[in-house]
């Protein structure tokens, strides 16, 4: 355990600087793919309900609002009823 602690915690092998630099490059280069799609009208136009009729909305999908955001409404979701014992 002492050797493991020395390597991981105390950086006995001197690798932490390389690891930190690698993670920093990764974080700096990160970009949300979905945000990129929303910001690019060309990419966004690829997401349609029907390929043959891109202007026609899908009649099976409805949207509502939840917490100030547009969200799909689940249609046909089964409901559970409770039985009252008599």
QUIMO-V300752 format. One record per backbone hydrogen bond with DSSP energy under -1.0 kcal/mol. CO is the residue of the C=O (numbers start at 1). NH is the residue of the N-H. Records with the same first field share a line. If there is no record, write none. Layout:
CO: NH  NH
//
This chain:
1: 5
2: 6
3: 7
4: 8
5: 9  10
6: 12
11: 14
15: 19
16: 20
17: 21
18: 22
19: 23
20: 24
21: 25
22: 26
23: 27
24: 28
25: 29
27: 30
32: 36
33: 37
34: 38
35: 39
40: 44
41: 45
43: 46
44: 47
46: 48
53: 56
58: 61
62: 73
64: 71
66: 69
69: 66
71: 64
//
